[in-house]
Amino acid sequence: MASASASTDSGGGRSEMRLVDRCIDAAARGAATVEAWRRQRRSLERLPAQLADALLRRLAARRLLFPSLLEVFQHSVEEIDLSGHIAINAEWLAYLGSFRYLRVLKLADCKNVNSSAVWALSGMSTLKELDLSRCSKISDAGIKHIASIESLEKLHVSQTGLTDNGVMAISSLKNLHLLDLGGIRITDKAIRSLQVLTQLEHLDIWGSEITNEGASVLNAFTSLSFLNLSWTHVTCLPILPTMRCLNMSNCTIHSICSGDSKVFIHLEKFIISAASFGNINEVFSSILPSSLTYLDMSSCSLSNLYCLENMKNIEHLDLSYNRIINDAVEYVANIGMNLKFLSLSNSQVTSQALCVLAGTVPSLTTLSLAHTKVDDSALLYISMMPSLRTLNLSHTCIKGYDSLAQHFITFLIISVYLIFQ
């Protein structure tokens, strides 16, 4: 009875959601419909936040939203995403600044949002997240208005017109947990000014001018769990014990844990695409082997995979665009028990590599062998991967596609997605 009741409740919930969706769809049917209910402003002020958010999203998607219509939502909406809407300008922000309960405002790629326009947002007391990514007209003058929003916890200003001076103004936002400064040519001076943001957990400074000197102060962020340093001059990092995700793509890496060889970082995700290394084994020796589950080493010109020897819990492994040959795949086989995603595309492996992997990757669901020299002799080994669902064999030497499909049918592997070209 309990099970039947739960099922009925679940079915009723789905029916209710479908009804709500139809109502929202009807309310956003066209300009005439919108004008009809816009005059009923008082009734919309009592609209629950979740429904108000959904209605506004539907209007924005259908290009039925205009500045004065925003006034209808100022007492109900909590989240607004207008990313990519070119029409957004100072007039729109003048209305948005009066929203009493707004928590999230996303204006990424709104090319007409400039520094004077964001003045309307200054002093908002409920705003927790603001996204101005790629709003290229936002300069240091604009960020001074943003710095007055003391409630902000997440701020995205990547690829804007900020300089060191603008970033230094951000240091007044003491509640920040996430700060995205990607693509801004800030220097060590700006990074040092941010040390006061002790609650920071996520810091994105790809493409900056930061050096090892600036990176040395990162240990001031005692809660930092995500760090993106790709395309920077940083080669060494201090000990960052709370780090869980690190991106150092297109960097030259000497150490990710300078100063104490006995300290292990509990790194879960390591992205080092197109990176080069002083001593790659030394770099990996700083990572607690059991913690790493995601590793992107694409385009690193690697031929030896000895650094993977103890990484038994890796689930996602990207080795594409490397000089890997069949012998190196033995290291992958040794850590293959938990592997779910593997890319060997654009490497030097042949069908012999699949022979090595057969029987060692029971959980593998996605395999890419694109642009390799594997041929029909690999089909038998591929069929011995029981969990495989997605397989990319584009630009290989395999010709027996009918045979391959039959293998998957025989082994009851359904919903397999084969990519050929």
RAQUI-V407322 format. One record per residue. N is the residue number from 0. RES is the residue in one small letter. SS is DSSP state (A for helix, B for strand, O for the rest). PHI is phi in degrees with one decimal (999 if undefined). BURIAL is 1 if it has 16 or more other ideal C-beta (glycine too) atoms within 10 Angstrom, else 0. Layout:
N/RES/SS/PHI/BURIAL ; N/RES/SS/PHI/BURIAL
This chain:
0/m/O/999/0 ; 1/a/A/-61.3/0 ; 2/s/A/-64.4/0 ; 3/a/A/-65.1/0 ; 4/s/A/-63.3/0 ; 5/a/A/-62.9/0 ; 6/s/A/-63.6/0 ; 7/t/A/-64.6/0 ; 8/d/A/-60.2/0 ; 9/s/A/-62.8/0 ; 10/g/A/-64.0/0 ; 11/g/A/-63.8/0 ; 12/g/A/-62.7/0 ; 13/r/A/-65.5/0 ; 14/s/A/-63.7/0 ; 15/e/A/-63.9/0 ; 16/m/A/-64.9/0 ; 17/r/A/-64.8/0 ; 18/l/A/-65.1/0 ; 19/v/A/-60.8/0 ; 20/d/A/-62.2/0 ; 21/r/A/-66.9/0 ; 22/c/A/-64.4/0 ; 23/i/A/-64.0/1 ; 24/d/A/-62.8/0 ; 25/a/A/-66.3/0 ; 26/a/A/-69.0/1 ; 27/a/O/-110.2/1 ; 28/r/O/-68.9/0 ; 29/g/O/-169.7/0 ; 30/a/A/-60.7/0 ; 31/a/A/-66.3/0 ; 32/t/A/-63.5/0 ; 33/v/A/-61.3/1 ; 34/e/A/-63.6/0 ; 35/a/A/-63.8/0 ; 36/w/A/-87.8/0 ; 37/r/A/-62.3/0 ; 38/r/O/-73.7/0 ; 39/q/O/-96.2/0 ; 40/r/A/-52.7/0 ; 41/r/A/-62.1/0 ; 42/s/A/-69.7/0 ; 43/l/A/-73.8/1 ; 44/e/O/-63.6/0 ; 45/r/O/-95.3/0 ; 46/l/O/-66.7/1 ; 47/p/O/-55.9/0 ; 48/a/A/-56.1/0 ; 49/q/A/-61.5/0 ; 50/l/A/-73.1/1 ; 51/a/A/-62.4/1 ; 52/d/A/-60.1/1 ; 53/a/A/-65.2/1 ; 54/l/A/-64.6/1 ; 55/l/A/-64.6/1 ; 56/r/A/-61.8/1 ; 57/r/A/-65.6/1 ; 58/l/A/-62.8/1 ; 59/a/A/-65.2/1 ; 60/a/A/-63.8/0 ; 61/r/O/-95.3/0 ; 62/r/O/58.5/0 ; 63/l/O/-105.0/1 ; 64/l/O/-90.1/1 ; 65/f/O/-140.4/0 ; 66/p/A/-52.4/1 ; 67/s/A/-67.2/0 ; 68/l/A/-67.5/0 ; 69/l/A/-59.6/1 ; 70/e/A/-59.3/0 ; 71/v/A/-62.9/1 ; 72/f/A/-98.5/1 ; 73/q/O/-66.2/1 ; 74/h/O/-106.3/1 ; 75/s/O/-131.0/1 ; 76/v/O/-76.0/1 ; 77/e/O/-113.5/1 ; 78/e/B/-132.6/1 ; 79/i/B/-133.3/1 ; 80/d/B/-124.3/1 ; 81/l/O/-114.9/1 ; 82/s/O/-55.2/0 ; 83/g/O/83.2/0 ; 84/h/O/-81.6/1 ; 85/i/O/-65.4/0 ; 86/a/O/-70.7/0 ; 87/i/O/-63.0/1 ; 88/n/O/-145.7/1 ; 89/a/A/-61.2/0 ; 90/e/A/-62.8/1 ; 91/w/A/-61.5/1 ; 92/l/A/-67.3/1 ; 93/a/A/-62.4/0 ; 94/y/A/-74.4/1 ; 95/l/A/-62.3/1 ; 96/g/O/-65.3/1 ; 97/s/O/-95.1/0 ; 98/f/O/-69.1/1 ; 99/r/O/-80.4/0 ; 100/y/O/-121.5/1 ; 101/l/O/-67.0/1 ; 102/r/O/-107.3/1 ; 103/v/B/-130.1/1 ; 104/l/B/-133.5/1 ; 105/k/B/-114.4/1 ; 106/l/O/-125.9/1 ; 107/a/O/-57.7/1 ; 108/d/O/65.2/1 ; 109/c/O/-87.3/1 ; 110/k/O/-68.8/0 ; 111/n/O/-98.3/0 ; 112/v/O/-82.7/1 ; 113/n/O/-121.7/1 ; 114/s/O/-63.7/1 ; 115/s/O/-70.5/0 ; 116/a/A/-66.3/1 ; 117/v/A/-74.9/1 ; 118/w/A/-56.1/1 ; 119/a/A/-64.1/1 ; 120/l/A/-88.3/1 ; 121/s/O/-61.8/0 ; 122/g/O/85.3/0 ; 123/m/O/-60.2/1 ; 124/s/O/-99.2/0 ; 125/t/O/-110.2/0 ; 126/l/O/-68.7/1 ; 127/k/O/-104.7/1 ; 128/e/B/-135.0/1 ; 129/l/B/-133.6/1 ; 130/d/B/-116.9/1 ; 131/l/O/-117.9/1 ; 132/s/O/-55.5/1 ; 133/r/O/60.6/1 ; 134/c/O/-88.0/1 ; 135/s/O/-67.1/0 ; 136/k/O/-88.8/1 ; 137/i/O/-81.6/1 ; 138/s/O/-120.2/1 ; 139/d/A/-58.8/1 ; 140/a/A/-62.8/1 ; 141/g/A/-70.9/1 ; 142/i/A/-68.4/1 ; 143/k/A/-66.2/1 ; 144/h/A/-70.6/1 ; 145/i/A/-64.1/1 ; 146/a/O/-64.5/1 ; 147/s/O/-87.1/0 ; 148/i/O/-88.8/1 ; 149/e/O/-64.8/0 ; 150/s/O/-79.4/0 ; 151/l/O/-59.5/1 ; 152/e/O/-115.7/1 ; 153/k/B/-133.8/1 ; 154/l/B/-133.9/1 ; 155/h/B/-113.2/1 ; 156/v/O/-133.3/1 ; 157/s/O/-64.1/1 ; 158/q/O/55.0/1 ; 159/t/O/-104.1/1 ; 160/g/O/-93.4/1 ; 161/l/O/-70.6/1 ; 162/t/O/-123.6/0 ; 163/d/A/-53.8/1 ; 164/n/A/-62.9/1 ; 165/g/A/-65.9/1 ; 166/v/A/-65.2/1 ; 167/m/A/-62.9/1 ; 168/a/A/-67.9/1 ; 169/i/A/-65.4/1 ; 170/s/O/-61.2/1 ; 171/s/O/-80.1/0 ; 172/l/O/-87.5/1 ; 173/k/O/-67.9/0 ; 174/n/O/-93.4/0 ; 175/l/O/-63.2/1 ; 176/h/O/-107.1/1 ; 177/l/B/-131.0/1 ; 178/l/B/-138.5/1 ; 179/d/B/-110.1/1 ; 180/l/O/-115.6/1 ; 181/g/O/-57.6/1 ; 182/g/O/80.5/1 ; 183/i/O/-101.4/1 ; 184/r/O/-81.2/0 ; 185/i/O/-76.8/1 ; 186/t/O/-114.9/1 ; 187/d/A/-57.9/1 ; 188/k/A/-59.1/0 ; 189/a/A/-67.5/1 ; 190/i/A/-61.8/1 ; 191/r/A/-62.1/1 ; 192/s/A/-69.3/1 ; 193/l/A/-87.5/1 ; 194/q/A/-59.5/0 ; 195/v/A/-73.5/0 ; 196/l/O/-82.8/1 ; 197/t/O/-72.1/0 ; 198/q/O/-93.5/0 ; 199/l/O/-63.7/1 ; 200/e/O/-113.5/1 ; 201/h/B/-131.9/1 ; 202/l/B/-132.0/1 ; 203/d/B/-118.1/1 ; 204/i/O/-132.5/1 ; 205/w/O/-61.6/1 ; 206/g/O/73.4/1 ; 207/s/O/-83.6/1 ; 208/e/O/-98.2/1 ; 209/i/O/-63.9/1 ; 210/t/O/-118.6/1 ; 211/n/A/-59.2/1 ; 212/e/A/-63.2/0 ; 213/g/A/-68.1/1 ; 214/a/A/-63.9/1 ; 215/s/O/-64.8/1 ; 216/v/O/-93.3/1 ; 217/l/A/-64.6/1 ; 218/n/A/-71.3/1 ; 219/a/A/-72.3/1 ; 220/f/O/-87.2/1 ; 221/t/O/-73.5/0 ; 222/s/O/-114.5/0 ; 223/l/O/-65.5/1 ; 224/s/O/-117.4/1 ; 225/f/B/-127.5/1 ; 226/l/B/-142.8/1 ; 227/n/B/-113.9/1 ; 228/l/O/-115.4/1 ; 229/s/O/-59.4/1 ; 230/w/O/58.4/1 ; 231/t/O/-121.4/1 ; 232/h/O/-94.2/0 ; 233/v/O/-71.8/1 ; 234/t/O/-116.9/1 ; 235/c/B/-133.5/1 ; 236/l/O/-118.5/1 ; 237/p/O/-74.4/1 ; 238/i/O/-70.5/1 ; 239/l/O/-122.1/1 ; 240/p/O/-63.6/0 ; 241/t/O/-94.2/0 ; 242/m/O/-64.3/1 ; 243/r/O/-120.6/1 ; 244/c/B/-133.0/0 ; 245/l/B/-132.1/1 ; 246/n/B/-117.2/1 ; 247/m/O/-127.4/1 ; 248/s/O/-61.0/1 ; 249/n/O/59.3/1 ; 250/c/O/-114.5/1 ; 251/t/B/-99.3/0 ; 252/i/B/-109.4/1 ; 253/h/O/-105.9/1 ; 254/s/B/-158.5/1 ; 255/i/O/-112.4/1 ; 256/c/O/-158.0/1 ; 257/s/O/-69.5/1 ; 258/g/O/106.5/0 ; 259/d/O/-151.0/0 ; 260/s/O/-72.2/0 ; 261/k/O/-92.8/0 ; 262/v/O/-91.0/0 ; 263/f/O/-107.7/1 ; 264/i/B/-94.3/1 ; 265/h/O/-84.4/0 ; 266/l/O/-72.3/1 ; 267/e/O/-103.9/1 ; 268/k/B/-133.5/1 ; 269/f/B/-129.9/1 ; 270/i/B/-114.4/1 ; 271/i/O/-135.1/1 ; 272/s/O/-58.4/1 ; 273/a/O/61.0/1 ; 274/a/O/-87.6/1 ; 275/s/B/-122.4/0 ; 276/f/B/-134.1/1 ; 277/g/O/-72.7/0 ; 278/n/O/-140.9/0 ; 279/i/A/-63.8/1 ; 280/n/A/-66.3/0 ; 281/e/A/-67.2/1 ; 282/v/A/-60.9/1 ; 283/f/A/-73.8/1 ; 284/s/O/-68.6/1 ; 285/s/O/-85.4/1 ; 286/i/B/-96.7/1 ; 287/l/O/-64.3/0 ; 288/p/O/-53.7/1 ; 289/s/O/-73.9/0 ; 290/s/O/-88.5/1 ; 291/l/O/-75.6/1 ; 292/t/O/-120.7/1 ; 293/y/B/-131.7/1 ; 294/l/B/-140.1/1 ; 295/d/B/-112.1/1 ; 296/m/O/-117.0/1 ; 297/s/O/-64.8/1 ; 298/s/O/60.7/1 ; 299/c/O/-99.8/1 ; 300/s/O/58.3/0 ; 301/l/O/-83.7/1 ; 302/s/O/-124.2/0 ; 303/n/O/-115.1/0 ; 304/l/O/-114.7/1 ; 305/y/A/-58.6/0 ; 306/c/A/-62.5/1 ; 307/l/A/-88.5/1 ; 308/e/O/-48.5/0 ; 309/n/O/-106.7/0 ; 310/m/O/-84.7/1 ; 311/k/O/-75.4/0 ; 312/n/O/-104.3/1 ; 313/i/O/-63.8/1 ; 314/e/O/-109.6/1 ; 315/h/B/-123.2/1 ; 316/l/B/-135.6/1 ; 317/d/B/-110.7/1 ; 318/l/O/-116.7/1 ; 319/s/O/-66.1/1 ; 320/y/O/57.7/1 ; 321/n/O/-121.7/1 ; 322/r/O/-93.2/0 ; 323/i/O/-67.7/1 ; 324/i/O/-111.6/0 ; 325/n/A/-56.4/1 ; 326/d/A/-59.6/0 ; 327/a/A/-67.9/1 ; 328/v/A/-66.6/1 ; 329/e/A/-57.6/0 ; 330/y/A/-66.5/1 ; 331/v/A/-67.3/1 ; 332/a/A/-59.8/1 ; 333/n/A/-69.5/1 ; 334/i/O/-115.8/1 ; 335/g/A/-83.0/1 ; 336/m/A/-58.8/0 ; 337/n/A/-104.0/1 ; 338/l/O/-67.1/1 ; 339/k/O/-114.9/1 ; 340/f/B/-128.8/1 ; 341/l/B/-141.9/1 ; 342/s/B/-119.0/1 ; 343/l/O/-116.8/1 ; 344/s/O/-63.2/1 ; 345/n/O/56.9/1 ; 346/s/O/-110.6/1 ; 347/q/O/-103.7/0 ; 348/v/O/-75.7/1 ; 349/t/O/-125.0/1 ; 350/s/A/-61.0/1 ; 351/q/A/-61.0/1 ; 352/a/A/-64.1/1 ; 353/l/A/-69.8/1 ; 354/c/A/-62.8/1 ; 355/v/A/-64.9/1 ; 356/l/A/-78.1/1 ; 357/a/O/-54.5/1 ; 358/g/O/85.6/0 ; 359/t/O/-110.4/1 ; 360/v/O/-126.6/1 ; 361/p/O/-66.1/0 ; 362/s/O/-103.3/0 ; 363/l/O/-65.5/1 ; 364/t/O/-108.9/1 ; 365/t/B/-132.2/1 ; 366/l/B/-136.1/1 ; 367/s/B/-116.2/1 ; 368/l/O/-122.7/1 ; 369/a/O/-57.8/1 ; 370/h/O/57.5/0 ; 371/t/O/-122.2/1 ; 372/k/O/-99.5/0 ; 373/v/O/-65.0/1 ; 374/d/O/-127.3/0 ; 375/d/A/-60.7/0 ; 376/s/A/-66.6/0 ; 377/a/A/-81.3/1 ; 378/l/A/-60.0/1 ; 379/l/A/-61.3/0 ; 380/y/A/-68.2/1 ; 381/i/A/-63.4/1 ; 382/s/O/-68.4/1 ; 383/m/O/-92.2/1 ; 384/m/O/-107.7/1 ; 385/p/O/-66.0/0 ; 386/s/O/-100.3/0 ; 387/l/O/-62.1/1 ; 388/r/O/-124.0/1 ; 389/t/B/-126.4/0 ; 390/l/B/-136.5/1 ; 391/n/B/-106.0/1 ; 392/l/O/-119.5/1 ; 393/s/O/-65.5/0 ; 394/h/O/57.6/0 ; 395/t/O/-114.9/1 ; 396/c/O/-96.9/0 ; 397/i/O/-74.8/1 ; 398/k/O/-119.4/0 ; 399/g/O/-87.1/0 ; 400/y/A/-64.3/0 ; 401/d/A/-62.9/0 ; 402/s/A/-64.9/0 ; 403/l/A/-63.6/1 ; 404/a/A/-60.9/0 ; 405/q/A/-65.4/0 ; 406/h/A/-58.5/1 ; 407/f/A/-66.2/1 ; 408/i/A/-65.4/0 ; 409/t/A/-59.6/0 ; 410/f/O/-93.0/0 ; 411/l/O/57.2/0 ; 412/i/O/-89.0/1 ; 413/i/O/-95.3/0 ; 414/s/O/57.0/0 ; 415/v/O/-69.9/0 ; 416/y/B/-111.6/0 ; 417/l/B/-97.1/0 ; 418/i/B/-111.6/0 ; 419/f/O/-124.7/0 ; 420/q/O/-155.2/0
